[in-house]
Amino acid sequence: MGYLTGNDFNWTTLYKLNHDEYEESEETTFSYPAKILPPSPQNIAKTLFFNTDINVILNYNDVSLIKWDGSGNYNNIQKWFDSNNPVSNNIDIDIKSKLDPTLLINTFNDLKRYYKSVTIYYSYNIETITKINNNNDSNFNPTESFNPSKELNSSIEINLKELIFSNSIPSINKEQKFIPMINNDGGHSYAYYKEKYQYQLLNYEFSLFQYSDFKFNNNAIGFDILSNSNDNLNWKINVFINQGKIQGEYRRTGLENAYGIKYISNGNAKIYKIVLNAR
């Protein structure tokens, strides 16, 4: 008969001492250090799967960053902010309810003894719109750069030893710039929301001209992991999408209005599966 005691494994064998009419027996116990034995099946953690449905959809309202009032251009960025907001969605992941109770995992430190990492499976798609109308006095050429790409289905693995929970949903900043032209006959502008989330999935850059430093760089999609409990075994996953726009405009007497515009028009992001990887 075998049984565990502390860190040792004990095996007891019953020996028969003779074959007379009466029987006398003796029990001998052999103890084996746990480190030389294979782990008990009762003490092996199983990989856990969470089928999530976190879907974030960006609904964009296009508003000009530069407004013409009949005598000159003026800054209309605040109207753009009023008409567009960053979008997010979240889901609670109750890890503790999925754990094997015989493992006695009661804290996040306990969890790291049996599990090595968490894998987040995600997908996203971003669409942009570009508008250009140049005349002899303008050279608008709005460009974009997305890293890694505007559409992706992938995953990210996070080592639990390196996972740091966010204390709260990150703050959102309004970033903007407006530079009027001489005589108020045009201007350059951009506006975007900036969030400092934990894990960035998509970065992009918008530029108004091919050779110019009038541009901005921002994170379009990302997520945070927050803890909803003192033991850090109940998580909240927040997914974000941010808007951004860049615009330039010239007005010249006798010439058609010239402009260059680029903005994120549509987007969606989804986390569809979370896997807690056992050691």
C-alpha positions as CSV (number, residue, x, y, z in Angstrom):
1,M,0.0,0.0,0.0
2,G,1.4,3.4,-0.9
3,Y,0.6,6.8,0.4
4,L,2.0,10.4,0.6
5,T,3.2,11.9,3.8
6,G,4.6,15.4,3.5
7,N,7.4,15.3,0.9
8,D,7.9,11.5,1.1
9,F,6.3,8.6,-0.5
10,N,5.8,5.6,1.8
11,W,5.3,2.0,0.6
12,T,4.2,-0.6,3.1
13,T,4.7,-4.3,2.4
14,L,3.2,-7.2,4.5
15,Y,5.6,-10.1,5.0
16,K,4.5,-13.5,6.0
17,L,7.0,-15.0,8.4
18,N,6.1,-18.7,8.4
19,H,3.8,-21.4,7.2
20,D,2.7,-22.9,10.4
21,E,-0.8,-23.3,11.6
22,Y,-0.7,-19.8,13.0
23,E,0.5,-16.8,11.0
24,E,2.7,-14.0,12.2
25,S,3.2,-11.0,10.0
26,E,5.4,-8.0,9.9
27,E,5.0,-4.6,8.2
28,T,8.0,-2.9,6.7
29,T,7.8,0.6,5.4
30,F,10.2,2.1,2.8
31,S,10.3,5.8,2.4
32,Y,11.3,7.5,-0.8
33,P,12.2,11.2,-1.1
34,A,9.6,13.0,-3.3
35,K,12.2,14.5,-5.5
36,I,13.1,11.1,-7.0
37,L,9.5,10.1,-7.7
38,P,7.3,11.2,-10.6
39,P,4.6,13.7,-9.6
40,S,1.4,12.4,-8.3
41,P,-1.5,12.6,-10.9
42,Q,-3.5,14.4,-8.2
43,N,-0.9,17.2,-8.1
44,I,-0.6,18.0,-11.8
45,A,-2.4,21.1,-13.0
46,K,-4.4,21.0,-16.3
47,T,-4.3,23.7,-19.0
48,L,-7.3,25.9,-18.7
49,F,-9.3,27.3,-21.6
50,F,-11.6,30.3,-21.5
51,N,-13.7,31.0,-24.5
52,T,-14.3,34.7,-24.4
53,D,-16.3,37.0,-26.6
54,I,-14.9,40.5,-26.1
55,N,-15.7,42.4,-29.3
56,V,-15.1,46.2,-29.7
57,I,-16.5,48.0,-32.7
58,L,-15.5,51.5,-33.7
59,N,-18.3,53.8,-34.9
60,Y,-16.6,56.9,-36.3
61,N,-18.3,60.3,-37.0
62,D,-16.2,62.3,-39.5
63,V,-15.9,66.0,-38.5
64,S,-13.6,68.4,-40.1
65,L,-10.7,69.5,-38.0
66,I,-10.5,72.9,-39.8
67,K,-13.7,75.0,-40.3
68,W,-14.1,77.7,-42.9
69,D,-16.1,80.6,-41.7
70,G,-16.1,82.7,-44.9
71,S,-13.1,84.8,-43.9
72,G,-10.6,82.3,-42.8
73,N,-9.9,78.8,-41.3
74,Y,-10.3,78.2,-37.6
75,N,-9.6,75.4,-35.2
76,N,-12.5,72.9,-35.1
77,I,-10.8,70.1,-33.2
78,Q,-12.9,70.3,-30.1
79,K,-16.0,69.6,-32.2
80,W,-14.2,66.4,-33.5
81,F,-13.6,65.3,-29.9
82,D,-17.2,66.0,-29.0
83,S,-18.4,63.8,-31.8
84,N,-16.0,60.9,-31.3
85,N,-15.0,58.9,-28.2
86,P,-12.6,56.0,-27.7
87,V,-14.4,52.7,-27.4
88,S,-13.7,49.8,-25.2
89,N,-15.3,46.6,-23.9
90,N,-14.4,44.2,-21.0
91,I,-15.1,40.8,-19.6
92,D,-14.5,39.1,-16.2
93,I,-12.4,35.9,-16.1
94,D,-13.0,33.9,-13.0
95,I,-9.9,31.8,-12.8
96,K,-10.4,30.5,-9.3
97,S,-13.7,28.7,-10.2
98,K,-11.8,26.7,-12.9
99,L,-9.0,25.5,-10.7
100,D,-8.6,22.0,-9.3
101,P,-9.5,22.5,-5.6
102,T,-7.0,19.7,-4.6
103,L,-4.1,22.0,-5.8
104,L,-4.9,24.4,-3.0
105,I,-4.3,27.5,-5.1
106,N,-5.5,30.5,-3.1
107,T,-3.3,33.3,-4.3
108,F,-1.6,34.5,-7.5
109,N,1.8,33.3,-6.1
110,D,0.2,29.8,-5.7
111,L,-1.0,30.0,-9.3
112,K,2.5,30.6,-10.6
113,R,3.7,27.4,-9.0
114,Y,1.4,25.4,-11.3
115,Y,1.0,27.6,-14.3
116,K,3.7,29.3,-16.4
117,S,1.9,31.7,-18.7
118,V,-1.3,33.0,-20.2
119,T,-2.0,33.2,-24.0
120,I,-4.4,35.8,-25.3
121,Y,-5.8,35.0,-28.8
122,Y,-7.1,38.1,-30.6
123,S,-8.0,39.5,-34.0
124,Y,-8.6,43.0,-35.4
125,N,-9.3,44.9,-38.5
126,I,-8.8,48.7,-39.2
127,E,-10.0,50.7,-42.2
128,T,-8.8,54.2,-43.2
129,I,-10.0,56.8,-45.6
130,T,-7.7,59.2,-47.6
131,K,-8.9,62.3,-49.4
132,I,-6.6,64.5,-51.5
133,N,-7.3,67.5,-53.7
134,N,-4.2,69.4,-54.7
135,N,-3.8,72.5,-56.8
136,N,-0.8,74.4,-58.1
137,D,0.0,75.8,-54.6
138,S,-0.3,72.6,-52.5
139,N,1.4,69.2,-52.2
140,F,-0.7,67.2,-49.8
141,N,0.2,63.6,-49.7
142,P,-1.2,61.9,-46.5
143,T,0.6,58.7,-45.7
144,E,0.0,55.9,-43.1
145,S,2.1,53.2,-41.5
146,F,0.6,50.4,-39.4
147,N,2.7,48.1,-37.3
148,P,2.3,45.1,-37.6
149,S,-0.6,45.4,-40.0
150,K,-4.1,46.8,-40.4
151,E,-5.6,43.3,-40.2
152,L,-4.3,40.5,-38.0
153,N,-5.3,37.2,-36.3
154,S,-2.7,36.3,-33.8
155,S,-1.9,35.6,-30.1
156,I,0.4,37.0,-27.3
157,E,1.9,34.8,-24.6
158,I,2.6,36.5,-21.2
159,N,4.8,34.9,-18.6
160,L,3.0,35.0,-15.3
161,K,6.2,36.0,-13.5
162,E,6.2,39.2,-15.7
163,L,2.4,39.9,-15.5
164,I,1.7,43.1,-13.6
165,F,-2.0,44.0,-13.1
166,S,-3.3,47.4,-13.8
167,N,-4.8,49.2,-10.8
168,S,-7.5,50.8,-12.9
169,I,-8.6,51.5,-16.5
170,P,-5.9,53.8,-18.0
171,S,-6.4,57.5,-18.3
172,I,-7.3,58.9,-21.7
173,N,-5.6,62.0,-23.1
174,K,-6.7,64.2,-26.0
175,E,-3.8,65.0,-28.2
176,Q,-4.1,67.8,-30.8
177,K,-2.3,70.3,-32.9
178,F,-3.4,73.2,-35.1
179,I,-1.1,75.4,-37.2
180,P,-2.8,78.2,-39.1
181,M,-1.3,79.5,-42.4
182,I,-0.4,83.1,-43.1
183,N,-3.5,85.2,-43.6
184,N,-5.7,82.4,-42.2
185,D,-6.1,80.9,-45.7
186,G,-5.3,77.4,-44.6
187,G,-3.9,75.3,-41.8
188,H,-2.6,71.9,-40.7
189,S,-4.1,69.9,-37.9
190,Y,-4.4,66.5,-36.2
191,A,-6.3,65.0,-33.3
192,Y,-6.4,61.6,-31.6
193,Y,-7.0,59.9,-28.3
194,K,-4.1,58.4,-26.5
195,E,-4.3,55.7,-23.8
196,K,-1.5,54.1,-21.9
197,Y,-2.7,50.6,-21.8
198,Q,-0.6,47.7,-20.7
199,Y,-0.4,45.6,-23.9
200,Q,-0.2,47.3,-27.3
201,L,-1.4,45.3,-30.3
202,L,-1.4,47.9,-33.1
203,N,0.7,51.1,-33.6
204,Y,0.3,53.6,-36.5
205,E,1.6,56.8,-37.9
206,F,-0.2,59.4,-40.0
207,S,1.7,62.1,-41.9
208,L,0.3,65.0,-44.0
209,F,3.2,65.3,-46.4
210,Q,5.7,62.9,-47.9
211,Y,8.6,64.9,-46.6
212,S,7.5,66.7,-43.4
213,D,7.6,66.3,-39.7
214,F,3.9,67.2,-39.4
215,K,2.8,63.8,-38.3
216,F,1.8,61.8,-35.2
217,N,2.3,58.3,-33.8
218,N,-0.3,56.5,-31.7
219,N,-1.5,53.1,-30.5
220,A,-4.8,52.1,-32.1
221,I,-5.6,48.9,-30.3
222,G,-4.5,47.4,-27.0
223,F,-5.7,45.7,-23.8
224,D,-5.2,45.7,-20.0
225,I,-5.5,43.0,-17.3
226,L,-7.0,44.2,-14.0
227,S,-7.5,42.2,-10.9
228,N,-11.0,42.2,-9.3
229,S,-10.0,40.4,-6.1
230,N,-7.3,40.5,-3.3
231,D,-6.0,37.0,-4.4
232,N,-5.6,38.2,-8.0
233,L,-7.5,35.1,-9.3
234,N,-10.4,37.1,-10.8
235,W,-9.3,39.1,-13.8
236,K,-11.0,41.8,-15.9
237,I,-9.8,42.1,-19.5
238,N,-10.3,45.6,-21.1
239,V,-9.9,46.0,-24.9
240,F,-9.6,49.5,-26.5
241,I,-9.7,51.1,-30.0
242,N,-8.7,54.7,-30.5
243,Q,-9.5,57.1,-33.3
244,G,-7.1,59.5,-35.1
245,K,-7.2,62.0,-37.9
246,I,-4.8,64.4,-39.7
247,Q,-5.9,67.2,-42.1
248,G,-4.5,70.1,-44.1
249,E,-6.4,72.7,-46.1
250,Y,-5.5,75.7,-48.4
251,R,-7.8,78.2,-49.9
252,R,-6.5,80.5,-52.7
253,T,-8.4,83.1,-54.7
254,G,-9.4,81.8,-58.1
255,L,-8.3,78.2,-57.2
256,E,-10.2,75.2,-56.1
257,N,-10.0,74.4,-52.4
258,A,-7.0,72.1,-51.7
259,Y,-6.9,69.6,-48.9
260,G,-5.3,66.4,-47.7
261,I,-7.1,64.2,-45.1
262,K,-6.5,60.8,-43.6
263,Y,-8.4,59.1,-40.7
264,I,-9.4,55.8,-39.2
265,S,-12.9,55.3,-40.4
266,N,-13.9,51.8,-39.0
267,G,-12.4,49.2,-36.8
268,N,-13.1,46.2,-34.6
269,A,-11.0,44.2,-32.2
270,K,-11.8,40.9,-30.5
271,I,-10.3,38.6,-27.9
272,Y,-11.8,35.2,-28.5
273,K,-9.8,32.8,-26.3
274,I,-7.6,32.8,-23.2
275,V,-5.5,29.9,-22.3
276,L,-3.8,29.4,-18.9
277,N,-0.7,27.2,-19.7
278,A,0.2,24.6,-17.1
279,R,3.8,23.9,-16.3
